[in-house]
Amino acid sequence: MKRAIKVLRRAERDLQQIYETLAREYGDRADEYFDRLLDRIASLGELAARGAQPRDPALVGRGLRFVIAGPHLVFFKVTRSQVHVYRVLHAHRAYRHLL
């Protein structure tokens, strides 16, 4: 079953910051990485079940899952008809308090 993707405001801001940082550091190569990141998010519409559960029981209790996209983690929740993307964070960040 294909689900619609809904990127929430915080995740939109995360994506904007990621792109700005990549553009500043890598110039033209930023577009290539960013396109792959967006493709990974879009693929959740068809393959949401492939995401892993976080190790943190509180996040699992909230129904959050994640996929790895390069050095970033995409946190999302699957509903009957949609995938809600909550955050897109660098894997080295302490993310529990950000979700």
HUURQUI-V658186 format. One record per residue. N is the residue number from 1. SS is DSSP state (alpha for helix, beta for strand, coil for the rest). D_FIRST is the distance of its C-alpha to the first C-alpha in Angstrom with 2 decimals. Layout:
BEGIN
n = [N N]
ss = [SS SS]
d_first = [D_FIRST D_FIRST]
END
This chain:
BEGIN
n = [1 2 3 4 5 6 7 8 9 10 11 12 13 14 15 16 17 18 19 20 21 22 23 24 25 26 27 28 29 30 31 32 33 34 35 36 37 38 39 40 41 42 43 44 45 46 47 48 49 50 51 52 53 54 55 56 57 58 59 60 61 62 63 64 65 66 67 68 69 70 71 72 73 74 75 76 77 78 79 80 81 82 83 84 85 86 87 88 89 90 91 92 93 94 95 96 97 98 99]
ss = [coil coil coil beta beta beta beta coil alpha alpha alpha alpha alpha alpha alpha alpha alpha alpha alpha alpha alpha alpha alpha alpha alpha alpha coil coil alpha alpha alpha alpha alpha alpha alpha alpha alpha alpha alpha alpha alpha alpha coil alpha alpha alpha alpha alpha alpha alpha coil beta beta coil coil coil alpha alpha alpha alpha alpha coil coil coil beta beta beta beta beta coil coil beta beta beta beta beta beta beta coil coil coil beta beta beta beta beta beta beta beta beta coil coil coil coil coil alpha alpha alpha coil]
d_first = [0.00 3.78 6.38 9.99 12.66 15.79 18.77 21.38 25.06 26.22 23.65 24.73 28.30 27.54 26.14 29.22 31.56 30.00 30.43 33.96 34.95 33.65 35.39 38.58 38.59 37.18 37.69 35.88 33.93 32.06 29.88 28.63 27.63 26.15 23.98 22.64 22.00 20.06 18.01 17.25 16.12 13.95 12.25 10.99 8.27 6.55 8.77 9.73 10.75 13.38 15.50 18.72 20.39 23.64 26.86 28.02 27.49 27.66 24.67 22.71 23.85 22.39 18.92 19.20 17.89 18.94 18.68 21.85 22.48 26.04 28.37 25.88 23.45 20.43 19.99 16.89 15.37 11.82 11.58 9.40 8.44 10.19 11.63 15.39 17.61 20.92 23.23 23.82 26.95 29.23 28.92 32.65 32.59 33.05 29.79 29.83 31.94 29.89 26.74]
END
